[in-house]
Amino acid sequence: MAVNNNNKLLLITFAICRLIVTVGLTVLPELLDVGLEGRLSVDTWELEAASVDFGRLSRGVPSEVVHPATAQDVARVVKAAFESALAVSARGHGHSINGQALIREKKGVVIEMGKGGGGVRVCEKGMYVDVWGGELWIEVLSATLEYGLAPMSWTDYLYLSVGGTLSNAGISGQTFNHGPQITNVYELDVVTGKGELVTCSEDRNSELFHAVLGGLGQFGIITRARIALEPAPRRVRWIRVLYSNFGRFCEDQEYLISLHGKPGRERFDYVEGFVIVDEGLINNWRSSFFSPSNPVNITSLNADGGVLYCLEITKNYDQENADSVDEEIQGLLKKLHFISTSVFTSDLPYVDFLDRVHKAELKLRSKGLWDVPHPWLNLFVPKSRIKDFDKGVFKGILGNKTSGPILIYPMNKSKWDPRSSVVTPEEDVFYLVAFLRSALDTETLEYLTNQNRQILRFCHGSEIKVKQYLPHYTTQQEWMDHFGDKWTQFNARKMQFDPRRILATGQQIFQFHPSSALTKEDDM
């Protein structure tokens, strides 16, 4: 006997419900009949995997996990959640630190973006790439290099999702010249908090476009991004030099980023740096960077306050300009003031340089040191107060125990689009200071967490107007202080694109009310 499509759907739904009851799990009825092309899961192991992030500082178990096959799947799920007032969190590679991508409510769904949508599609003629929001940057790099192309701006770690970094900013040593990743986006497809799938750009639905970029997931889920490309270099000359004087270190970094926009032969392509405050890291640093033929006597470096600073710079090149790259590098280096005996140079393929952090990840994973708590703290510090920060934090609060890298490098505010949702210090140049620490035990976690609080208290007490990057606050007043003059616009955009506040509730910016009506009621 023939069975019509409606009866088939009822039978399938009944079978799913029976299976779920059999294994003792509960699925939200709101999502049973949305017509997914992908799949919905309540498997214990999938719920568990979606309940933690890279930071391992928070936990939140969702009611179910959705694996969308298309952008329409994402829209269907969010539409159903909007109508039923369910919390929704999009998860890329789970690299958030403080539970920003977790579900904190009793009922909510995690959308595992992962593989789906259209993958990566390169337009060689248009010099852009269309990317599914859940794709990792390493996959974007692999696909674009087949055409001899690559994005202009990167993060130091490539195993992050495109939608994830664009929801924050996406920064690295190229930011001084090309701006953050969010300034290198031509177009987005976004599912708003109402479940609407919208294409947006500077010229089309521009309010949503600028809101989503750096918007911390508050206004929509990025399902596709169109990213600008440039010809990819083949090789990189990678240089690291040491400083014992913080003032000279900053002056040189600031000089190098002032060369932005100049022809490639007149500037470096990447400028970063980091702080070394303990002997253990000095030894590791030395053994990693220096060869036996280029020894350095660390004790002779006369570190200012027991702290050393490393400048990290690169020069991209191809075979046709390989003969001139050394001359260009020397012309730039001779204007700097590093310790002359502390130069280390390496030469490697472009892809190996961009993917350098992954090698460290594999080593840590092999030792069981990757899946541990990461009490990271990332700050934007205004240039005018960076020396005060050095004195109070690097030479004060930190002592000689860091438990991980401390990055420090300046950026040009002119490279950041003020229309985006990101907030930065109100100075033309500001520094990223990133404390990327790991805690192998409870005692170390408590120590580093308290140290982060000390650093923030020091900045507040000294009136150093820092802004958190990858921000984490627990009260709305703190969020209002963070956004400053942008808060009114940020709040208005929330009411426009996610009026029921169902998206990215793990950020704790807005209070989620499951039973709230669609009104502009007071926040929190």
RABEL-V934833 format. One record per backbone hydrogen bond with DSSP energy under -0.5 kcal/mol. NH is the residue of the N-H (numbers start at 1). CO is the residue of the C=O. Records with the same first field share a line. If there is no record, write none. Layout:
NH->CO / CO
//
This chain:
8->4
9->5
10->6
11->7
12->8
13->9
14->10
15->11
16->12
17->13
18->14
19->15
20->16
21->17
22->18
23->19
24->20 / 21
25->20
31->28
32->29
34->31
39->67
41->65
47->43
48->44
49->45
50->46
51->48
52->49
54->94
55->96
56->53
57->97
60->51
62->60
63->108
64->108
65->41
66->110
67->39
68->66
74->70
75->71
76->72
77->73
78->74
79->75
80->76
81->77
82->78
83->79
84->80
85->81
86->81
87->107
88->502
89->109
91->111
102->99
103->60
104->102
109->87
110->64
111->89 / 109
112->66 / 110
113->91 / 111
114->91
117->69
119->116
121->130
123->128
124->122
127->123
128->123
129->227
130->121
131->129 / 225
132->119
133->223
135->132
137->158 / 160
138->158
139->136
140->136
141->137
142->138
143->139
144->140
145->141
146->142 / 143
147->144
148->145
149->144
150->230
152->228
156->171
160->158
162->135
163->133
165->161
166->162
167->163
168->165
169->165
175->172
177->174
178->174
179->175
181->170
182->169
183->180
184->181
185->182
186->226
187->226
188->200
189->224
190->198
191->221
192->190 / 196
193->219 / 497
195->192
198->190 / 196
200->188
201->204
202->186
208->205
209->205
210->206
211->207
212->208
213->209
214->166 / 212
215->212
216->167
218->215
221->191
222->220
223->189 / 221
224->189
225->131
226->187
227->129 / 225
228->184
229->127
230->150
232->148
234->317
235->317
236->348
237->315
238->236 / 346
239->237 / 313
240->344
241->311
243->309
246->244
249->245
250->246
251->247
252->248
253->249
254->250
255->251
256->252
257->253
258->254
259->256
260->257
262->259
266->263
267->264
269->314
270->314
271->173
272->312
274->310
275->406
276->308
277->275
282->278
283->279
284->280
285->281
286->282
287->283
288->284
289->285
290->286
294->291
295->292
298->296
300->297
301->298
302->299
304->244 / 307
305->303
306->303
307->304
308->276
309->243
310->274
311->241 / 309
312->272
313->239
314->270
315->237
317->235
321->318
322->319
324->321
325->321
326->322
328->324
329->325
330->326
331->327
332->328
333->329
334->330
335->332
336->333
339->242
340->338
342->339
344->240
346->238
348->236
350->234
353->349
354->350
355->351
356->353
357->156
358->355
359->355 / 356
360->356
361->357
362->358
363->359
364->360
365->361
366->362
367->363 / 364
368->365
369->364
372->370
373->439
374->55
376->374
377->435
379->433
380->467
381->379 / 431
383->429
385->382
386->383
389->385
390->386
391->387
392->388
393->389
394->389
395->390
396->393
397->392
398->393
399->396
401->398
405->436
407->434
408->273
409->432
411->430
413->411 / 428
415->412
416->413
418->416
420->417
421->210 / 213
427->425
430->411
431->381
432->409
433->379 / 431
434->407
435->377 / 433
436->405 / 434
437->435
438->403
439->373
440->438
445->441
446->442
447->443
448->444
449->445
450->446
451->447
452->448
453->449
454->450
455->451
456->452
457->453
458->454
459->455
460->456
461->457
462->458
463->460
464->459
465->463
466->464
467->380
469->378
479->475
480->476
481->477
482->478
483->479
484->480
486->483
487->484
490->486
491->487
492->488
493->489
494->490
495->491
496->492
497->493
498->494
501->498
504->88
507->504
508->505
513->511
514->512
516->513
519->517
521->519
//
